[in-house]
């Protein structure tokens, strides 16, 4: 998934970094997928249901993550990527709107770094628009964090990059740090750490916007699989993304009886 996949960080914490290391190599290729997800608060309250749809095409894969909230808020993350020896992000589009988020956001960028970001304030309805071009490292992986988690070394970890929307986009290093207590053997938990320099850390602390660490759980026995993500969706509170069954599953089981 994206989950943000999603995985997803608070913003206003970085400046652009020089291009990082090479793109992450493909150990486990992606294919057709329909994942069923739930979004919970830290206290365990379910606030949204979600779907992850992944469809291979001629030369790339399209992945779409959608969360629909009980208060009618909406989150959609659409990614196209290729996996020819290495994972490479081709395009990215994020839409989030409703009371669950601080402001409505429509953000997109392409492999060449060209971006368009539009925000709408919930307070006064004021719209702001940002356009430009980023210098994207080859290991920029918005929306692909769970996939990268399945392919990085589970002992050594890896630092990649994401684009954070502040709302103006910035390229941010993100470290996959393995370790920590796992629920069971065969599960790796990565701590996802935004790597801020000294000045950025001071500025974020003054604004009370220091980005929290996120966590990603990957099953590593046999073919690796996403299990859980915990952290903010780009900005906002810490939420938890869990796997679930299809909404119709209980009815299907009744039909079997």
N, C-alpha and C positions, 0 to 999 in steps of 0.2 A: 504494500500500500504506500501514504503519503503522507501511504500515509506520509512528512512533511515532512512520497509519503513523506511527506509529508511530512517531516517531519518538522520543522516549524520552530521559530525562535523569536524572542523579543527583539525589537529593533533599536535604533538609535545608539548603536554601540560600536561602530566600526568605521574605518576608512578602507579604501581599496588597498589590496596587497598585490605584490608582484605575482606573476603566474607561478603556480605551484608545481608539484611533480606531475609525472605522466598520469594519464587517465587510468582508472581502476580496470584491471584485466578481468575478463569474463571467465569465471570458474564454473558458474551455474547459469546457463542461459534461461531467459524468461520465455514464456509462451502464453497461450490463452488462459485467462483467469477471471473468475467472478467471486470476489470475496465479500462476505457479509460482516459488517462492523457495527460497533456501538461506541459512543463517546460518553464518558463518565466524568463527573467532577472528582476531586480528591476524596470526597466523603462517600463516593460510590453511587451518587444519583445519576441515572441515565438522562442525558439531555439531548441526544440526537441518535438517529439511526443512519447507517452509511452503507454505501456500496463501492467496491473497487472493481472496475472493469478494465481488462487488459486484452488488447487484440493485436496480434501480429499482422503487419501489412507487407507490401512488396520488399521494402528495404529497411523498415523501421517498425517500432511497436508504439501503439497509442495507449496511454494509461489515463484513466479518469477516476478520480476519487470525489465522491459527493457525500456530504452530511446534510441531513434535513432536521432542523431543530423543532422542538415542541412549540416554541414561540414564533415559528415561521422564519427564523433566521436561516441562512443558507450559506454553505461552503462548497466550492467546486474547484478542484485542482486538475488541470489537464496537461499532460506531458507527452511529448513524442521523443523517443530516444532510439539509438541504434546500438547493436551489440556485436560488431564485427571485430572480434578479438578483445576489444575494450568497450566499456560503456561510455557513450557519448550523448549528452543531452542535445536535442535538435531544437526544441521549442518548449516554452512554458507559459501557462496562462492560469492566473489565480483570480477567483471571484469570491468575495465574502461580503455579505450584507445582512443587516438586521441588528437587533438589540444585543445579541450575543457578542458583538464586536464593537470596539471603540468607535469605528467609523466604517462606512462602506468603502470597499477597495476593489478596483479592477486593475490588475497588473499583468503585463506580459513582456517577454523578451525572447529573442531568437539566438541561434548559435553564434551569429556574428556580433552579438552584444547590443543590438538595437532594442530599445525598450520604450514602452508607453505605460504610464501609471496614472490612474485617475482616482481621486478620493472624494467622498461626499461626507461632510460633517453631519452628525446626528443632531447637533445643537441648533445650527442655523441653516442647514441645507447648502452651505457654500461648497462649491466644487473647485478642486485644484487639479491641475494636469501637469505631468512631468514627462519630458521626452529627452532622449539622448542616446549615447552609446557607451557601453561598458567594455573594459578589457577583461574578457572572461578567461580564466584558466581552463585547461582541458579537463580538469576534474571538478567542474561545477555541476552540482547534482540536486538542484531543487526538485522536490517531488519523487526522488529516487532513493531516499535515505534507507528504507527497509531493504531495497535491492542491493545497495552497496554494503549494508550490514551482513548480507548473506555471502558476500564475495571477498571481503577484506580478511586479512589474517586474524584469527580469533585470539591469538596470543600477542602479536605485535601491534595490532590496531593500525590506524591510518589517519592522516589529516587530509581532508578534501576542502571544497569550498561551496558555499551557497550564496545566493543573492538575497539580502535582507531588504525589506521595504520600510523606510524610515519616516515618511513614505518614499522619499527619493531613494532609489535602489543603490546599495553598496555591496561590494564583494567581501565576504567574511570567511576566514578559515574556520573549519569545524573539525575537531578531533574526535575520532572514535577511540575511546579508551576502554579496553576490555577489563573485566574483573568485577568484583562485587559478588555478593551472595546470590546464587541462582536458586530458583524454586526447586529444581530437580537436576540430577546429572544429565548431561546432554543439552543443557540450555546455557547460552552465553548472554550475559547482560553487558551491553556497551553503555558507557556514560558518554554523552555527546556534549563536548565542551567548546563553546565559542572562544576563540583565542584572541583576546584583546591585548593590545600593547598598553604600556603604562599610562599614557595620556588618556587613552580610551577608557581604561578602568576608572580613572579618577573622574572623568566627565560623566560616566554612567552612574557612579556612586553619588555624585552631587545631585543629579537629576532623579535619583531613586529609581533608576531604570537598568540596574545591573542585570543582564540576562541570566536566568537560572540554567543550570545543567538540565538536559533532558536524558531520558533513558530508553533504550531499545533492547527488547528481548528477542533472541533468535534461537530457534531449535536447531541444533547442529548434528543430531544423530541422523544418519542416512542423508537424504536430500534436505538441505536447510530450509526453514520456513519461518515467516514472521509470526510472532506470538503476541507482542504488546508494545505499545509506545506510550511514554508518559512525558508530557512537556507542553509548552504553549504552541498553538497553531500560528506561527509567525509573530504574533503579539497577543498579549492578554494573559489570562490565568493559565495555570497548569491543569491540563485535562489528560484523561487516559483513554487511549484507543484500544479496544479489545475485540477479539473475534467473537462471533455469535452465529446462530443458526438462521436460515432463511425465515422471513416472517410467516410463511405459509407452512412451516415444518410441522407444527402441532396439528394442523388440519390434515396434512398428509399422513401422519401417524395414525390419526383417527380412522382415515379411510382404509388403512391396512387392516385394522381390526374389524 
